[in-house]
Amino acid sequence: MTDDQNGGAKQPSKLTQYGLAMVGGAGMTLLILGASIGVIYGANLDAESTHSLGLMLVVGFFLLILAIGFWLAWARPFERFDDINMPAEPERH
């Protein structure tokens, strides 16, 4: 699919955007779960559990940053702007 108003630039597929959203969502889920477990059981965790909790937070943060980075590189939202002052062309279905 190309965008005629933005120089015919190729848009990423919906499946790609969905996949990146799933990776970012998994990262956010790991971050929230890790923070929740740390708050609930914080003082009672042993060294092994603390390391696995830290690993969960690091992996979640990595997945979130990875998804955001790939989305910025692929979709390039900073190159294609939606000008609200120009009326949209009627779509033919």
C-alpha positions in Angstrom: 0.0 0.0 0.0 1.4 3.4 -0.9 0.5 6.8 0.2 0.1 9.3 -2.7 0.0 12.4 -0.6 3.5 11.6 0.9 5.5 10.9 -2.2 4.3 7.3 -2.7 6.1 6.0 0.4 5.4 2.4 1.3 3.4 2.0 4.4 4.2 -1.0 6.8 1.6 -3.8 6.7 -1.0 -4.1 9.4 0.4 -7.5 10.4 3.9 -5.9 11.0 2.3 -3.1 13.1 0.3 -5.7 15.0 3.4 -7.8 15.7 5.4 -4.9 16.9 2.4 -3.9 19.2 2.4 -7.5 20.6 6.2 -7.4 21.3 5.8 -4.0 23.0 2.8 -5.2 25.0 4.7 -8.2 26.1 7.5 -6.0 27.3 5.1 -3.7 29.2 3.4 -6.8 30.7 6.8 -8.1 32.0 7.7 -4.7 33.4 4.3 -4.4 35.2 4.5 -8.0 36.5 8.1 -7.6 37.7 7.3 -4.3 39.5 4.2 -5.8 41.1 6.1 -8.9 42.3 8.9 -6.7 43.6 6.5 -4.5 45.6 4.4 -7.3 47.0 7.2 -9.7 48.0 10.2 -7.3 48.0 11.6 -7.9 51.5 10.9 -11.6 51.5 12.7 -12.5 48.2 15.9 -14.5 48.3 18.9 -13.8 46.1 17.9 -16.2 43.3 14.4 -14.7 43.1 15.8 -11.2 43.1 18.0 -12.1 40.1 15.1 -13.6 38.2 13.0 -10.6 39.0 15.7 -8.3 37.8 16.0 -10.3 34.6 12.3 -10.1 34.1 12.5 -6.3 34.3 15.5 -6.1 32.0 13.9 -8.3 29.4 10.6 -6.4 29.6 12.4 -3.1 29.1 14.5 -4.5 26.2 11.3 -5.8 24.4 9.6 -2.4 24.9 12.5 -0.4 23.5 13.0 -2.9 20.7 9.4 -2.6 19.6 9.4 1.2 19.8 12.7 1.3 17.9 11.6 -1.0 15.1 8.3 0.9 14.8 10.1 4.2 14.5 12.5 2.8 11.9 9.8 1.0 9.9 6.8 3.3 10.0 8.7 6.6 10.1 5.9 8.7 11.6 8.1 11.7 11.5 8.2 11.7 7.7 4.5 11.3 7.0 2.2 13.8 8.6 -1.6 13.9 8.5 -2.5 17.5 7.7 -5.8 18.2 9.2 -6.2 21.4 7.2 -6.4 19.4 3.9 -9.6 17.5 3.3 -9.2 13.8 2.8 -9.9 12.2 -0.5 -13.1 10.2 -0.5 -12.3 6.5 -0.5 -13.9 4.3 -3.1 -15.0 1.0 -1.6 
